[in-house]
Amino acid sequence: MIEPAYDMLKEIDSIRPVQNQKGITYVPVPFFVPFFNDVVVNDGNVSISAQVSTI
């Protein structure tokens, strides 16, 4: 069995509850930070980019 490089199973405390509107799930921006994403909020625009690295 191949072990994942990073354990993605974790609990995250959220300031605001997760919302579901018309079948689409919305989560607060800080939700993405623990998963090694680059998160930038600027003038009402949100950019979430996955960090990529190789060994």
Secondary structure by P-SEA (a helix, b strand, c coil): ccccccccbbbbbbcccccccccbbbbcccccccccccccccccbbbbbbbbbcc
